Amino acid sequence: MSSTTQALPSHSQREQLGLLLGFVGMAIFGGTLPATRLAVSAVDPIALTAIRAAIAGVCSLALLIALRRPLPPRALWPQLVIAMLCVAVLFPLFMAFGMQTVDASHGGVVLGVLPIATALVAVTITHERPRPLFWIASLAGAALVIAFALRQGGGALSGGDLFLLAAVAVSAIGYAFSGRLTSSMPGWEVISWVLVIALPISIPASLLTMPADIAQIPAKPLLGLIYVALFSQWIGFFAWNAGMAMGGIARVSQVQLLQPFVTFGLAALFNGETITWQIVAFAAAVVATVAISTRTRAQKVQAIQPPLAPD
């Protein structure tokens, strides 16, 4: 009995492992924008969206069959469909279009406000009444992102910014509904079923839009495509969800505040982008508003926290 007890990890060890897994998941998601930026240099955004969803969906189906997971209850299917449309179709599509015209580091600042947008959707669907500080921080975060986009665009929002803001909106809806579903099934199973449900769309779309010379795609764009398909769209959720389950949602979710800076580092390394002090300053300010808004609803967030970071 004592040997069994000693073999089990302590509470602090579980928390530490949860933080590590959360960091791994966050780092995987931090590579999404740089990888997408590489991929769209050779693959059309529509084809990229379809192919990444199809690859991840086939892998998800194989895993669910191998583990003999039952179909989700019928009552959950409407929420799964909403999550599928937002997370597997619209978010990656809008993000890919955005990455055609703006740098990954620029996108990292704009998408940095995603946790606030997700919280706003969660507040709406759960009828919460957060403290005024939550709304102040949320408005400040949104204002900072718009100010940054206007500054970078010479006083006007570029087409890339509009696509990224649309990505934030649809992703927030998808993540909030995904968060509700994690009360009924594990987070990895939620994203897997979301991707399987998308297969009737993603497979035909892949066949119709796939480049005829896909074998001739240069190595970097091809690796970017593989990365967003397997890691951003699927595997990243496994580490992130497991981390929050082990380390606690409120604590592990704070790791997400580092994501814009991971994106900056990877964009500089793989995309050759120059990270200016203005980009870092705006990102730090956005992160501060995210931290404030998150803490003001720390008690409520346990029931609805989305199982992911930006994918």
N, C-alpha and C positions, 0 to 999 in steps of 0.2 A: 504493500500500500504506500509506504513511504517512498519507495523507488519510483512508483508511478507519479506521485506528487512532485518529486524532484525533477522528473522528466518534463513536466508541463512548464511552459514559459510563465514567468511571473507577469503581473499586470504591467509593471514598468517595462519589461522586455517586449511585451506585446505592443505597448505604445511606441517604443523605439523602432520596432520593426514596421509598425504602421506608418510612422513618419518617413522611414526609408522608402517604403513602397509608394507613399504619396509623392515623395520627391522624384522617384523614378517615373511615375505617371505624369507628373507635371513637366519633367524634362522631355518626355516623349511628345507631349502636346506642344511644348515650346518649339519643337522642330517642324510643326505643321506648316507654318507660313513660309519659312525658307524652302522646305521641300516642295510646296505648291508652286512657289515662284520659279523653281528649277523646272518643274514638270510642265508648266504652261508655256515655257519657251519652245516646246516641241509638240505639245498635245493640246488640242482644242479644249477649253473649259468644260464643254458639255460632255465630250468623250472622257475627259479625266474624271468627272463626277460619276459617270456611269460605270467606268472600269473599276474605280476604287470601291464603289459600293458592291459591284458584282463579285470582285475577288474576296472582299471581307464577308459578303453574304454566303458564298460557297463554303468558306472556312467555318463560318458560324454554323451552317447547316450540318457540316460533317461533325463538328464538336457536339452539337445537340443530339445528333443521332447516336454518336459513340457513347455518350453518357445517358442515353435513353430518357431524355427529359420530356415530360408530357407537354402537350399543347397548353398554352396559357388559358385560363378561364375565359369564357366568351365575354364576360362583362369588362375585361381588360382590353379587348381588341380595339375599341375606339381610341383609347389613349395610346396604344401601341402604333396605330396608324398615324395619329397626329405627330408622335415622336419620330416616326419613320420619315414623314414628309419634311419635317423641319431639320432633323439631324443627319439623315442619310441622303437627302436630295437637295433641298434649298440652301442650307448652310454651306456645304462644300461647293455648290454651284456658284453662289454669290461670291464666296471667298476666292474661287479660281478666277472669276471675271475681274475681281478687284486686284488680284496679284498680277494681272496682265499690264497694269498701268502704274502701280505704286510699289515701292520697295517693301520687303518683308518687315524691316524695322519700323516703317511707317504704319504698316498694318498691325504690328505688335502694340503700338500705342492705342490705336482705335479699338482693337479687340480687347484691350486691357479693361475696358469698362463692361465687358460681358458679365462678370459676376453681379454687378449692380443691376443690369438689365434682367438677369435671371431672377434676382431677388424681387424685383418689381413685379414680374409675372407671378412668382410664388405668393407674394402678398395679395395679389388680386384673386387668385384661384382659391386661396385658403381663408380669405376675408380677415386677414390680420390687420391690426391697427398699431403699426410701429410708432416709436417715439418720433417727435419732430426732427431730431438730429439725423435720423435715417433718411428722411426726405431731403434735408439740407445737403447731406453728403452725396446723395444720389444725383440731385440737380447739379451740384458742383462738379461731380465726375463727368456728367454728360456735357456740361459747359466747357470743361477743359478739353475734352476730345474734339468738340466742334471748333473750339478756338485753335487747337493744334492743326486740324485739317484746313481751316481757313488760312492760317499762317503759312502752311506748307504749299497751299494752292494759290497763293498770291491774292487772297481775299475772296476766293470762291471755292465751293466744294467741287472736287474733281469727280469724274465718273467713277473712278476707283473708290473714292471715299463713300459715295452713295451705295455702291455695291457692298462695301464692308459694313456700313451702318445697317443695311438690309440684312446682312449675315448675322449681325448682332441681334437684331429683332427676332428673326426666325429661330435662331439658336437658343435664345432665352426661353422661348415658348417650348421648344423641344426638350430642353434640359429640365425645365420645371415639371413637365409631364413625366419625363423619365424618372425624376426624383420621386414622384408620387408612386410610380410603379415599383420602386425598390422596397416599398413596404410589403409587397406581395411576392417578390421573387428576388434572388440575388442580382446585383448590378450587372455582372457579366452576362447573366441570362437575359436581362432586359435588352442590352445592346445587341446581343446575338439574335434575339427574336425580331428586333427592329430591322436588322439587316436581312434576315430571312424573308420577312414580309415584303421587303423592297425588291427581292429577286425577280418577281414578274415584271418589274419595271427596269431594273438595272441590267439584266442579262440581254433582253432585246435591244435596249438602248446602246449597250456596249457593242453588240454585233452591227448595229446600224451606223455607229459613229466612230468605231475603231479605225485608226489610220491604216491604210492599205500597206504601208511600209513600216509597220510597228517594229519589225526586227531591225530596222535601220535607225531607230531613234538613238541619239547619242547617249552615252553611259550616264551622265549626270541627270538629265531629265527622266531617264528610265528608272534610275534609283529613287528619284523624287516621287515618281508614280508609285513604286513598290512601297516606299515608306508611308505615304499617306493612306494607301490601301490597307496595309497590314498593321501598322503601328498607330497612326493617328485615328483611323476609323474603327479599330478593333482592340488590339493588344493593350494600348494605353489605358483603356477603361478597366482592364483586369487589375493592373497594379494600383490605379487610382481608387477604385471601389474597395479593393481589399485593404488598402491603407487606411481609408476612412472607417472601415468596419473595425479594424484592429486598434487604431490610434485615436478614434473619436472624430466625428465630423467637424466639430468646432475647432479642434486643434489642427488636424491635418489640412483642412481647407485653407488655413493661413499660408501653407506652402505655396499655394497658387499665386500669391502675391509676387513671387519671384519669376513667374513665367515670362513677362515682357522682357526681362533682362536676359533670360536664357535665349529668347528669340533674337535679341540684339547680338549676342555672342555668336550664335549659329549663322545669322545673316552675314556678319562680318567675315566669318570663317569660310562659309561655303558659297555665299553669293557675292562676296567682294564688296559689300556695302560699307559706306563710311557712317559711323555712328557719331553724330554731333552731340554737343552738350545740350542743345535745345531738345533733342529727342529724349535724352536721358532725363532731363529736368521735367518735361511734360509727363513722361512715364512714371516718375517718382511721385508727382502730384496726383496722378490718376490712382496709383496704388494706394496712396494715403486715403483718398476718399473711399476706395473699396474697403480698406481696413476698418474705417470708421463705420461705414454702413453695415459691414458684416457683424461687428461687435454689438451694434445697437439691437440686432435681432438674434443674438446668440442663443437665447432660450428657445425661440420659435424655430430656428433653422434646423433643429434635429429632426423634425418631422417631414421636411420638404427639401432638404439640401440636395441639389442635383449631383448625380454621380460622376461628375466629370469637370474637366477644364475645357477651354476652347480646343476642338479637334480639327 
